[in-house]
Amino acid sequence: MKGKIFVAILFITISGCSIINQNKEFSAREEMLVFVHGAHLTSNSWFSTAKILKSVGFDSISVNLPGRNPSDNPNKITLNLSSQALCDAIKNIDSPIVLIAHSQGGAISNNAFSLCPKSNIKSIIYIAAVAPIDGETPYSLLSKADESNYLKGINYDDDSGWMTINDKDSFVSVFTNSESTAIKDTIMRQAVNEPAIIGEGVVHYNSEYFSKLNKFYIHTKFDKIISIESQEKIASKIDLDRSVALDTGHLPMLSSPALLAREIENILN
């Protein structure tokens, strides 16, 4: 994947960000991390973060949700279909599961709790995510400013049902606060169109089951897609065990993977 070399160099050279100790051997952790990407991304977005966490003992899988291919029919890719794909990806995992959900992935994860409430799902870490409670739609708590920013580089194609990236420069400018050309290029290469119908779904889950999960939130302070104000409103409704904030935009897994991995490790330790 293009951009790997840059991210690797960035990780090694940024002072204070490295969490790898080459002289230390890390034992495998019991948890299985399950990365759930957000809108306009694929499972590839987690590559660098997962690699760093692997180096300190965390095994993981990155789920590729439906609707990542131009040949898909976006009008068939509902919230329930996406959540079922997540359920299918984790059905054979017997070890304790930690879901790590970014952006729209929070809604897909929460809705999956109604379709596959596995007893070994122990925790969920939301990253700049929507986290609708039972009966809410995915984006019900976002602001008009969030919507306006999102639509700066994206247009709804009524004929096809895709949320189409029609201005990549504007798309990148609101999805990250990074000034790095290399990071912006990586985001532009990874971005895909998104099925619009997912946002129309209604999340359902058993409230008693949800209350027993360990819930964490990683805020992104300079986010223009889900603003910090919207994130705080979302987080206030889900009874968090802990929250932290990163000085990044909406895509820390692409702009600051070492920083993000360190915070995930800190939460799980």
C-alpha positions as CSV (number, residue, x, y, z in Angstrom):
1,M,0.0,0.0,0.0
2,K,1.4,3.4,-1.0
3,G,2.2,5.5,2.0
4,K,3.5,2.7,4.2
5,I,7.1,3.8,3.9
6,F,6.3,7.4,4.9
7,V,4.2,6.3,7.9
8,A,7.0,3.9,9.1
9,I,9.6,6.7,8.8
10,L,7.2,9.1,10.6
11,F,6.7,6.7,13.4
12,I,10.4,6.1,13.9
13,T,11.4,9.8,13.8
14,I,8.7,11.6,15.7
15,S,10.1,12.3,19.2
16,G,8.1,11.0,22.0
17,C,5.6,9.1,19.9
18,S,7.3,5.7,19.6
19,I,5.8,2.9,21.7
20,I,8.1,0.2,20.4
21,N,11.1,-0.9,22.5
22,Q,13.3,-3.0,20.3
23,N,15.0,-4.5,23.3
24,K,11.8,-5.7,25.0
25,E,9.8,-8.8,24.1
26,F,6.0,-8.4,24.5
27,S,3.8,-11.3,25.4
28,A,0.6,-11.8,23.4
29,R,-2.5,-10.2,24.9
30,E,-5.7,-12.1,25.5
31,E,-7.9,-9.6,23.7
32,M,-8.7,-9.6,20.0
33,L,-9.0,-6.1,18.6
34,V,-11.6,-5.6,15.9
35,F,-11.2,-2.4,13.9
36,V,-14.3,-1.0,12.3
37,H,-13.7,1.7,9.7
38,G,-15.9,4.7,9.1
39,A,-17.5,6.2,6.0
40,H,-15.5,6.7,2.9
41,L,-12.7,4.4,4.2
42,T,-11.8,0.7,3.9
43,S,-10.1,-1.7,6.3
44,N,-6.8,-0.5,4.9
45,S,-7.1,2.7,6.9
46,W,-6.1,0.7,10.0
47,F,-2.9,-0.8,8.7
48,S,-0.4,1.4,10.5
49,T,-2.3,1.5,13.8
50,A,-2.8,-2.3,13.8
51,K,0.9,-2.9,13.0
52,I,2.1,-0.7,15.9
53,L,-0.3,-2.4,18.3
54,K,0.8,-5.8,17.0
55,S,4.3,-4.9,18.1
56,V,3.2,-4.6,21.7
57,G,1.2,-7.8,21.8
58,F,-2.2,-7.0,20.4
59,D,-3.7,-9.3,17.7
60,S,-6.4,-7.7,15.6
61,I,-8.6,-8.0,12.5
62,S,-9.7,-5.1,10.4
63,V,-13.2,-5.5,9.0
64,N,-14.0,-4.4,5.4
65,L,-17.6,-3.4,5.4
66,P,-19.9,-3.7,2.4
67,G,-20.0,-0.8,-0.1
68,R,-16.2,-0.4,-0.7
69,N,-16.4,-1.3,-4.4
70,P,-17.8,0.8,-7.2
71,S,-19.6,-2.2,-8.6
72,D,-21.7,-2.6,-5.4
73,N,-25.3,-1.5,-5.4
74,P,-25.4,1.2,-2.7
75,N,-29.1,1.1,-2.3
76,K,-28.8,-2.5,-0.9
77,I,-26.2,-1.6,1.7
78,T,-28.2,-0.8,4.7
79,L,-27.2,-0.3,8.3
80,N,-28.4,-3.8,9.1
81,L,-26.5,-5.3,6.2
82,S,-23.3,-3.5,7.4
83,S,-23.8,-4.6,11.0
84,Q,-24.4,-8.2,9.9
85,A,-21.1,-8.1,8.0
86,L,-19.4,-7.1,11.3
87,C,-21.2,-10.0,13.0
88,D,-20.0,-12.4,10.4
89,A,-16.4,-11.2,10.8
90,I,-16.3,-11.9,14.5
91,K,-18.5,-15.0,14.8
92,N,-15.6,-17.4,15.2
93,I,-13.6,-15.3,17.6
94,D,-13.6,-17.0,21.0
95,S,-11.2,-14.7,22.9
96,P,-12.4,-11.4,24.5
97,I,-13.2,-8.9,21.8
98,V,-12.5,-5.2,21.9
99,L,-14.3,-3.3,19.1
100,I,-12.5,-0.2,17.9
101,A,-15.0,1.9,15.9
102,H,-14.3,5.0,13.9
103,S,-16.9,7.6,12.9
104,Q,-19.9,5.8,11.2
105,G,-18.4,2.5,12.5
106,G,-19.8,3.5,15.9
107,A,-23.3,3.2,14.6
108,I,-22.6,0.0,12.8
109,S,-21.1,-1.5,15.9
110,N,-23.9,-0.4,18.2
111,N,-26.5,-1.8,15.8
112,A,-24.5,-5.1,15.6
113,F,-25.2,-5.6,19.3
114,S,-28.8,-6.3,18.4
115,L,-27.8,-8.8,15.7
116,C,-25.0,-10.6,17.5
117,P,-24.8,-9.8,21.2
118,K,-21.8,-12.1,21.8
119,S,-20.9,-12.5,25.4
120,N,-17.2,-12.2,24.7
121,I,-17.5,-8.6,23.4
122,K,-16.1,-6.9,26.4
123,S,-15.3,-3.4,25.3
124,I,-15.8,-0.8,22.6
125,I,-13.5,2.1,21.9
126,Y,-15.1,4.9,19.9
127,I,-12.8,7.1,17.8
128,A,-14.4,10.4,16.7
129,A,-17.5,8.3,16.3
130,V,-21.2,8.5,16.3
131,A,-22.6,6.2,18.9
132,P,-26.4,6.3,18.6
133,I,-28.4,4.8,21.5
134,D,-31.3,2.4,20.9
135,G,-33.9,4.0,18.6
136,E,-31.6,6.7,17.2
137,T,-30.4,7.2,13.6
138,P,-26.6,7.3,13.0
139,Y,-26.2,11.1,12.6
140,S,-29.0,12.5,14.8
141,L,-26.6,14.3,17.1
142,L,-24.4,16.0,14.5
143,S,-24.6,19.8,14.0
144,K,-25.4,21.8,10.9
145,A,-21.8,22.8,10.8
146,D,-20.7,19.2,10.7
147,E,-23.1,18.5,7.8
148,S,-21.9,21.6,5.9
149,N,-18.3,20.6,6.3
150,Y,-19.0,17.1,5.1
151,L,-20.7,18.3,2.0
152,K,-17.8,20.6,1.0
153,G,-16.2,17.7,-0.9
154,I,-19.1,15.3,-1.2
155,N,-22.3,15.2,-3.2
156,Y,-25.3,12.9,-3.0
157,D,-25.8,11.3,-6.4
158,D,-29.6,10.7,-6.5
159,D,-29.4,8.5,-9.6
160,S,-26.9,6.0,-8.0
161,G,-27.4,6.3,-4.2
162,W,-23.7,7.0,-3.6
163,M,-22.3,9.8,-1.5
164,T,-19.7,10.7,-4.1
165,I,-16.4,12.5,-3.5
166,N,-16.6,15.2,-6.1
167,D,-13.8,17.5,-4.8
168,K,-10.9,15.6,-3.4
169,D,-9.0,18.7,-2.2
170,S,-12.1,19.9,-0.2
171,F,-12.7,16.4,1.0
172,V,-9.1,16.2,2.4
173,S,-9.2,19.7,3.9
174,V,-12.2,18.9,6.2
175,F,-11.2,15.3,7.0
176,T,-7.8,16.1,8.3
177,N,-6.0,19.1,10.0
178,S,-2.6,17.8,8.8
179,E,-0.6,20.1,6.5
180,S,1.6,17.1,5.4
181,T,1.4,16.6,1.6
182,A,2.2,12.9,2.1
183,I,-0.6,12.4,4.6
184,K,-3.1,14.3,2.4
185,D,-2.0,12.2,-0.6
186,T,-2.5,9.0,1.5
187,I,-6.1,10.1,2.4
188,M,-7.0,10.9,-1.1
189,R,-5.7,7.5,-2.4
190,Q,-7.7,5.6,0.3
191,A,-11.0,7.5,0.1
192,V,-13.9,5.8,-1.5
193,N,-17.6,6.7,-2.2
194,E,-20.1,5.8,0.5
195,P,-23.6,4.2,0.3
196,A,-26.0,6.9,1.4
197,I,-28.7,4.6,2.8
198,I,-26.7,3.6,5.8
199,G,-27.4,6.9,7.4
200,E,-31.1,6.3,7.2
201,G,-31.1,3.2,9.4
202,V,-32.2,3.1,13.0
203,V,-29.9,1.6,15.6
204,H,-31.3,-1.1,18.0
205,Y,-29.7,-3.0,20.9
206,N,-30.6,-4.4,24.3
207,S,-30.0,-1.7,26.8
208,E,-29.0,-4.1,29.6
209,Y,-26.4,-5.7,27.4
210,F,-25.0,-2.4,26.2
211,S,-24.7,-1.1,29.8
212,K,-22.4,-4.0,30.7
213,L,-19.8,-3.2,28.0
214,N,-16.7,-1.2,28.9
215,K,-17.0,2.0,26.8
216,F,-14.3,4.4,25.9
217,Y,-14.1,7.5,23.7
218,I,-11.1,9.0,21.9
219,H,-12.0,12.6,20.9
220,T,-10.4,14.4,18.1
221,K,-10.1,18.1,19.0
222,F,-9.7,19.6,15.5
223,D,-12.4,17.5,13.8
224,K,-14.6,19.2,11.2
225,I,-16.7,16.2,10.3
226,I,-17.8,15.3,13.8
227,S,-16.9,18.4,15.8
228,I,-15.5,18.2,19.3
229,E,-18.8,19.7,20.5
230,S,-20.8,17.0,18.7
231,Q,-18.4,14.3,20.0
232,E,-18.9,15.5,23.6
233,K,-22.7,15.4,23.1
234,I,-22.5,11.9,21.8
235,A,-20.2,10.7,24.5
236,S,-22.4,12.2,27.3
237,K,-25.2,9.7,26.4
238,I,-23.3,6.4,26.6
239,D,-21.9,6.1,30.2
240,L,-18.2,6.1,29.4
241,D,-15.6,4.4,31.5
242,R,-12.9,6.9,30.2
243,S,-12.3,9.4,27.5
244,V,-9.2,11.0,26.0
245,A,-8.6,13.7,23.4
246,L,-6.1,13.9,20.6
247,D,-4.8,17.0,18.8
248,T,-5.9,15.7,15.4
249,G,-8.6,16.0,12.8
250,H,-11.1,13.2,11.9
251,L,-8.6,10.6,10.7
252,P,-6.0,10.0,13.3
253,M,-5.4,6.4,12.0
254,L,-4.0,8.0,8.9
255,S,-2.5,11.2,10.1
256,S,-1.2,10.1,13.6
257,P,-1.2,6.3,13.8
258,A,1.5,6.2,16.5
259,L,-0.3,8.7,18.7
260,L,-3.6,6.8,18.2
261,A,-2.0,3.4,18.9
262,R,-0.5,4.7,22.1
263,E,-3.8,5.9,23.4
264,I,-5.5,2.6,22.6
265,E,-2.8,0.8,24.4
266,N,-3.1,3.1,27.4
267,I,-6.9,2.5,27.5
268,L,-6.5,-1.3,27.4
269,N,-3.8,-1.3,30.0
